Amino acid sequence: MIIVVVVVAVVVVVVVVVVVVVVLVVVVVVVVVVVMVVMMVVVVVVVAVVDRYSIQL
C-alpha cells in the first residue's frame, strides 16, 4: 500500500508540474504576442502621425 501511495503521489506531482509549466509557457507566449502587437500598433500610429505632420509642414 505504501508503494502505491508513493507512486500516486509522484504521478500527481509530475502532472501538477507539467500543468504549471504548460500554463507558464502559454502565459509567456501570450505576453510576447501582445507586446509584439502593441509595438506594431505604436509603430503604425507613429508613422501615420509623422506622415500627417510632414504633409502639413
C-alpha positions as CSV (number, residue, x, y, z in Angstrom):
1,M,0.0,0.0,0.0
2,I,2.8,2.4,0.9
3,I,4.4,1.9,-2.6
4,V,1.0,2.6,-4.3
5,V,0.6,5.8,-2.3
6,V,4.2,6.9,-3.2
7,V,3.6,6.1,-6.9
8,V,0.3,8.0,-6.9
9,A,1.9,11.0,-5.1
10,V,4.8,11.1,-7.6
11,V,2.3,10.9,-10.5
12,V,0.3,13.7,-9.0
13,V,3.4,15.9,-8.5
14,V,4.6,15.2,-12.1
15,V,1.1,16.1,-13.5
16,V,1.0,19.3,-11.4
17,V,4.5,20.3,-12.5
18,V,3.7,19.7,-16.2
19,V,0.4,21.7,-15.9
20,V,2.2,24.6,-14.3
21,V,5.0,24.6,-16.9
22,V,2.4,24.5,-19.7
23,V,0.5,27.3,-18.2
24,L,3.6,29.4,-17.8
25,V,4.6,28.7,-21.4
26,V,1.2,29.8,-22.6
27,V,1.3,32.9,-20.5
28,V,4.7,33.8,-21.8
29,V,3.6,33.2,-25.4
30,V,0.5,35.4,-24.9
31,V,2.5,38.2,-23.3
32,V,5.1,38.1,-26.2
33,V,2.3,38.2,-28.8
34,V,0.5,41.1,-27.0
35,V,3.8,43.0,-26.7
36,M,4.5,42.5,-30.4
37,V,1.0,43.6,-31.4
38,V,1.2,46.7,-29.2
39,M,4.7,47.6,-30.7
40,M,3.3,47.2,-34.2
41,V,0.3,49.4,-33.4
42,V,2.6,52.0,-31.8
43,V,4.8,52.0,-34.9
44,V,1.9,52.3,-37.3
45,V,0.4,55.2,-35.2
46,V,3.8,57.0,-35.0
47,V,4.3,56.6,-38.8
48,A,0.8,57.9,-39.5
49,V,1.3,60.9,-37.2
50,V,4.7,61.7,-38.7
51,D,3.3,61.4,-42.2
52,R,0.5,63.8,-41.3
53,Y,2.8,66.3,-39.7
54,S,5.3,66.1,-42.6
55,I,2.4,66.7,-45.1
56,Q,1.1,69.7,-43.1
57,L,4.6,71.1,-42.8
